[in-house]
Each structure stands twice: as C-alpha cells, then as structure tokens.
Amino acid sequence: MFQTFSASSAPEQGPARLSALREQLDKSGIDGLLVPRTDRWQGEYVAACDERLAWLTGFTGSAGFAVVLPDIAGVFIDGRYRLQVRDQTADVYTPVHWPETSLSDWLIAHLPNGGTVAYDPWLHTVTEITDLTDKLAANGIDLLAAPNQIDAIWTDRPARPDAPFFAQPLELTGESHADKRARLTADVDTGHWIITLPDSIAWLLNIRATDIPRNPVPHAYAILHHDGTVDLFAPLGKCTDIAEHLGPDVTVHPPEDFDDALTQLVGPVRIDPRVCADAIATILSDAEAEVVHANDPCILPKACKTEVEIAGSHAAHLRDGAAMVQFLAWLDGAAPMGGLTEIDVVQQLETFRRDTNMLRDISFETICGAGPHGAIVHYRVTEDTDRPVRPDELLLIDSGGQYVDGTTDITRTVIVGTPSAEHRDRYTRVLQGMIAISRLRFPKGLSGQHLDALARASLWSAGLDYDHGTGHGVGSYLCVHEGPQGISRRSTVALEPGMILSNEPGYYREGAYGIRIENLIVCVTAPDLVGADDRPMLSFETLTRVPFDRRLIAASMLSAGELDWINQYHADTLKLIGPLVEGAARDWLAQACQPL
C-alpha cells in the first residue's frame, strides 16, 4: 500500500510544538536540547513511536538531528536532504549544513556565555557524548543527561510495536545461531558482550521481526557471554513463537530486567562505544563494571554473507528484476499517454512486487521523483507534493523489496518522451561511474574510500559531482542500509568477499532533474588473470538484472570496454529475466536489451 509521511510528521504544527518544547525546557531550567533522529537502539529507521525529530520539525529524512535553543532551532542535515528539509520544515527552523558545520562549533557560536544542553542518554552513543563533552566543556557548555523532553509533551505518542518475533530458517542463513555464537566466542575465556543493534541481534540469533517498518529487525537487547550463551531482553509475548528455535542456551527476560542484569556482570564487559547508548555505559560505570571498548562482534561477520545468503540474494534479485521489468514495460506504455502522477507510479511498482507473492515488505519508502523532484535525493511523494509525470522530463525511481531470501535496492532513471542533449550527457557520465565500479579489480585490503573517486571521475572531468556516498552495505533479509562496508570518502573498512553493496552514483540539478543509477553488487575473490602476480585481488559480481534506459545513453561517449560491459550486462539480463516474464513485458525486455 502506498505510504506517505508518518503519522507523527506534521510540518504545519512545527511552530506550536517548538513553542511547547521551549516552555518545557524553561520549566526544567535547560538552555538547549539535542533531538536526534535515532531511537534507543541507534537505528537509522525508527518506529512511529520513536519519530521524535519528525514529530517536532516535520523533517522525515533518515539522517539528521535538531538542536533547540531559546532563540534558534537548527536542523542539521547532510547533502542528501538540503532540498527536502526546506520543503518539510517551517521557517522557525534553521537548516544547518552538516558535517561541514559541526554540532560543537554551532553550539559554541550560539551559546557564547555557556549554558546547559540536555540530551536523552538512551538516544546518543558513548562516542558521541564523550566527543561532544570534551569539545564543549572548555566553552562553559555542560551536557546534561535527562529524561526525554519530547516525550513529556508528545501526548498522542503511538504505542510501541507488539507483533511477535519469528525465526529465519537455516536453509536461508547457511549457519545456525549456535554455530554463530560458538564462532564469535571461540577465542575468549571470560567476559560478555552487550549487543544493542537490532540487526546484530537478528543476525546472531537468526530471528526477524516487524518492530521497524521496512526493516525486519527486533527491538531487543542481548548479552552474549563467553560460553556462547545469550540473555535476550524483549517482551516475553513477542518471543513465544521462537522459544523452540532459540533453544536452551538463549534465555529470554522482560526488557525491564536489562538494567539490573548489567549491574550483575562479572569480568570484562565489552561495549561498542560507536553504537552503544550512553545510558548503558553509565549503568555499567555506576556498577563499577570492568568496561572494555570493542567492536560489536556481529557487524563484520554479518556483512560477509554465507554462500547460502548470496544464493538467496541472487534468487531475490531475479524475482525482483522480473517485477521491475514488468513495471518499466508498463511505464513505457502508460507514461506517454499522460495522466500519471508520482503516486500512480509508486502504487503500480509496489503492485508488481506484491504480485510475486513472495514480497514481505518493501525495503524502504519508494523514491519517485519526476522532473525537479528527482533532484531531491531522498524525495518522498505525498498527497500534497504529488507531481504529474510530464513529457520530455526525467523520472527517477529508487525502490526495493524485502524477501525472505534477500533484500533488494535498485534505482533507474528513465525519460518520458525525448531526452535533451544535457540529459544524455549527464546520464552517460553517471552510467560510466557505475560501470567503473562494476568492472573494477582491486587489491585485497582496500576500503570503499579508495574506490569512491572512480565512480565520480567522468563527472569530475566535466566539473560535476554528487553529494552522497557511492554505495552502502545491504543486509540479507535485514536492513537495506547495513554497515560497516560502504563506498564513500568516509568508508574505511576493508572490503571482503561476501559483502553486498550498492553501486549508485548520481547527478542532481536543483529545480530541473535528478539522475541516479543503482545496482547491487557482491564482493568476490577476483578470477585468475593470465600474467598477474600472486597478489590477492577482489572484484564485484552484479546482483541486479534490470535494463538501463538506452535512450539516455550517448554511446559515442563510451569506451570500447564500457560499451562491451553494457552490452554483456543487457545480454545476461535478457537471458536471466526473459524466462520470468511474458507477453508485452517480454517484448519490451527484448527491445530494451538490444546491443548498443
């Protein structure tokens, strides 16, 4: 079903809610408040009951935060949301370009005489608060851990999700949770790990849930002990159906017992300060626990998919590719006739995915930007913003599906009517960037920051660029945005076989159009090459199989290698997807995959 903004997002109520919050802060003797996008599990995507930033400001982007002071309220957003934040927030809020402007510098500038800034310690990580405290203390600004100030005035806050958890079977994971627990604890003789990320818990215990829209992860906490046993803290009623699956080595406790359980731990207690809530660290410190900072032990193993998970991803992408081909064939016929709007397009695409009879959910709210809306990187259509799909304009569609065997994420930009010379030039440069990553062979040990420039080279040569990373990690029937891997200037984790990433360069001209082309790829050991030395090398295998819009490709700009890659990609797509579609969709696919 088509989704618009969450129920908590009401931009028109921003001024009244901001006034109410300032009254609340004044009563509490607080000069400022940090309002993050995240929930107590530090998630990028949150349940309706945790959408405090959207409730207060109207801004619904998946990254950002607000800071409320007596005379100014800043909404901090990165390059993806600089257009969206202006459309979604009232003028009582001031957009702040972040990370170009740091939170500490902004607070120091706007509180020159010092003051007290409150934060909910469950909504901020240990690292975040430690770094911020150190920077602000010298300027007379104190951070105060306090009860949540938004919750005190959010009188109609939605209830917390209560649907039961369910098991992800061995035939879809390739590794039992007993084997995972044993693998993670094999080299330690004492201590515990506090696991707080929902997708880490989902991966570790081979469970899934519906606590967060579009992301099948549970709201829970876990303590993994050195002997491989686990204490899981979640509502007991949500765990009834998975009791047999969890077995005797996983004990379920009500969530209210978590704080006390932390105080009883003996031996090293390992927390990942980058993702662990500051409140947890405080509880452990007050109990004089032996706290050790260490990486979440699930993050890297989760990123390196098993052979079973990779096979499942291939199957999910073929199924999803067939749905996309049916959609694009329909769009090619319907759009030129007129009458379509962005909402019509979104609804039809979701219908084709549901018709697979295997869709569990879409993997994120579909992005469908016609004309100038395509320049809003993470644009979400609403009834108020719904725009007609017009002739000779570009249409950007970024979407994905959640299937039990894999998570998909694909972007295609198409022309309705006749493209301009500029459309074709920019599209081809973006496509060249995507091809550069797809064809890459690179030494093992490199991270995404070493690859990112290759996707931008063609754009850079024309004085162009885009303000987002080139790729993010993707889960296996888990979150569509998954760390630690990525392809961006900030991605420092070495890429390893089994990691699934997006490959999505783009170009955006404000007020005119947006172009993004996205495939998912999996990192693999590079095939042997005649004449190569014995240096370990990696490469990428493409998972997504959906044609590009040939009308937008300026073949004369392509090298022979780029041209060969596109033609081979289309030939493989026709071979793999052709048997899965029929009739008009099959005819459309055959035409779309013709060699350039």
VENURUR-V792609 format. One record per residue. N is the residue number from 1. PHI is phi as a letter, one per 20 degrees, with the letter a starting at -180 (999 if undefined). Layout:
N;PHI + N;PHI
This chain:
1;999 + 2;f + 3;d + 4;d + 5;f + 6;f + 7;f + 8;f + 9;e + 10;b + 11;g + 12;f + 13;e + 14;g + 15;g + 16;f + 17;f + 18;f + 19;f + 20;f + 21;f + 22;f + 23;f + 24;f + 25;f + 26;f + 27;f + 28;e + 29;m + 30;d + 31;e + 32;b + 33;b + 34;e + 35;c + 36;e + 37;f + 38;f + 39;d + 40;f + 41;d + 42;m + 43;e + 44;f + 45;d + 46;c + 47;f + 48;g + 49;f + 50;d + 51;e + 52;f + 53;f + 54;f + 55;f + 56;f + 57;d + 58;n + 59;f + 60;d + 61;f + 62;e + 63;b + 64;p + 65;a + 66;c + 67;c + 68;d + 69;d + 70;g + 71;d + 72;b + 73;c + 74;e + 75;d + 76;e + 77;b + 78;e + 79;f + 80;f + 81;c + 82;f + 83;e + 84;f + 85;f + 86;f + 87;f + 88;d + 89;d + 90;f + 91;f + 92;f + 93;d + 94;d + 95;f + 96;c + 97;f + 98;c + 99;e + 100;g + 101;d + 102;f + 103;f + 104;f + 105;f + 106;f + 107;f + 108;f + 109;f + 110;e + 111;c + 112;f + 113;e + 114;n + 115;q + 116;d + 117;d + 118;e + 119;b + 120;e + 121;f + 122;e + 123;d + 124;c + 125;e + 126;g + 127;f + 128;g + 129;f + 130;f + 131;f + 132;f + 133;g + 134;f + 135;f + 136;e + 137;g + 138;f + 139;d + 140;m + 141;d + 142;d + 143;e + 144;c + 145;f + 146;b + 147;g + 148;f + 149;f + 150;f + 151;f + 152;f + 153;d + 154;e + 155;f + 156;d + 157;f + 158;f + 159;f + 160;f + 161;g + 162;c + 163;f + 164;f + 165;f + 166;b + 167;e + 168;d + 169;f + 170;g + 171;f + 172;d + 173;d + 174;m + 175;b + 176;f + 177;f + 178;f + 179;f + 180;f + 181;f + 182;f + 183;f + 184;f + 185;d + 186;f + 187;d + 188;c + 189;d + 190;b + 191;o + 192;b + 193;d + 194;e + 195;d + 196;d + 197;f + 198;g + 199;f + 200;f + 201;f + 202;g + 203;f + 204;f + 205;d + 206;l + 207;c + 208;c + 209;b + 210;c + 211;f + 212;c + 213;g + 214;m + 215;c + 216;e + 217;c + 218;e + 219;e + 220;a + 221;c + 222;b + 223;d + 224;e + 225;e + 226;f + 227;e + 228;n + 229;f + 230;c + 231;d + 232;d + 233;d + 234;a + 235;g + 236;f + 237;f + 238;e + 239;d + 240;g + 241;f + 242;d + 243;g + 244;f + 245;f + 246;f + 247;m + 248;f + 249;e + 250;c + 251;d + 252;e + 253;c + 254;f + 255;g + 256;f + 257;e + 258;f + 259;g + 260;f + 261;f + 262;f + 263;f + 264;e + 265;f + 266;d + 267;n + 268;g + 269;d + 270;e + 271;c + 272;e + 273;f + 274;f + 275;c + 276;e + 277;f + 278;g + 279;f + 280;f + 281;f + 282;f + 283;g + 284;f + 285;f + 286;f + 287;e + 288;l + 289;f + 290;e + 291;e + 292;c + 293;e + 294;b + 295;f + 296;g + 297;f + 298;e + 299;f + 300;f + 301;g + 302;f + 303;f + 304;e + 305;f + 306;f + 307;g + 308;f + 309;f + 310;f + 311;f + 312;f + 313;f + 314;g + 315;f + 316;f + 317;f + 318;f + 319;f + 320;f + 321;f + 322;f + 323;f + 324;f + 325;f + 326;f + 327;f + 328;f + 329;f + 330;f + 331;f + 332;f + 333;e + 334;e + 335;f + 336;f + 337;f + 338;n + 339;n + 340;e + 341;c + 342;g + 343;f + 344;g + 345;f + 346;f + 347;f + 348;f + 349;f + 350;f + 351;f + 352;f + 353;f + 354;f + 355;f + 356;f + 357;m + 358;c + 359;f + 360;e + 361;a + 362;f + 363;e + 364;a + 365;f + 366;g + 367;e + 368;c + 369;d + 370;e + 371;l + 372;f + 373;f + 374;f + 375;f + 376;e + 377;g + 378;d + 379;g + 380;c + 381;f + 382;c + 383;f + 384;f + 385;d + 386;g + 387;d + 388;f + 389;e + 390;d + 391;f + 392;m + 393;d + 394;e + 395;c + 396;d + 397;c + 398;d + 399;b + 400;a + 401;c + 402;d + 403;d + 404;f + 405;d + 406;r + 407;d + 408;d + 409;b + 410;b + 411;c + 412;c + 413;d + 414;c + 415;d + 416;d + 417;o + 418;d + 419;f + 420;e + 421;f + 422;f + 423;g + 424;f + 425;f + 426;f + 427;f + 428;f + 429;f + 430;f + 431;f + 432;f + 433;f + 434;f + 435;f + 436;g + 437;f + 438;f + 439;e + 440;f + 441;c + 442;b + 443;f + 444;f + 445;o + 446;f + 447;d + 448;f + 449;f + 450;e + 451;d + 452;g + 453;f + 454;f + 455;f + 456;d + 457;g + 458;f + 459;f + 460;g + 461;f + 462;d + 463;m + 464;c + 465;a + 466;c + 467;d + 468;b + 469;f + 470;e + 471;a + 472;c + 473;f + 474;c + 475;e + 476;d + 477;l + 478;c + 479;f + 480;f + 481;d + 482;c + 483;e + 484;e + 485;f + 486;a + 487;c + 488;a + 489;f + 490;d + 491;e + 492;d + 493;e + 494;f + 495;f + 496;c + 497;g + 498;n + 499;f + 500;d + 501;c + 502;e + 503;c + 504;b + 505;f + 506;b + 507;b + 508;c + 509;d + 510;g + 511;n + 512;c + 513;a + 514;c + 515;c + 516;b + 517;c + 518;c + 519;d + 520;e + 521;c + 522;c + 523;f + 524;c + 525;f + 526;f + 527;f + 528;g + 529;c + 530;f + 531;n + 532;f + 533;e + 534;e + 535;f + 536;f + 537;c + 538;c + 539;b + 540;c + 541;d + 542;e + 543;e + 544;f + 545;c + 546;b + 547;f + 548;e + 549;e + 550;f + 551;f + 552;e + 553;e + 554;e + 555;g + 556;f + 557;e + 558;e + 559;f + 560;f + 561;f + 562;f + 563;f + 564;f + 565;f + 566;f + 567;f + 568;f + 569;f + 570;f + 571;f + 572;f + 573;f + 574;f + 575;f + 576;e + 577;e + 578;g + 579;f + 580;e + 581;c + 582;b + 583;m + 584;f + 585;f + 586;f + 587;f + 588;f + 589;f + 590;f + 591;f + 592;f + 593;e + 594;f + 595;f + 596;f
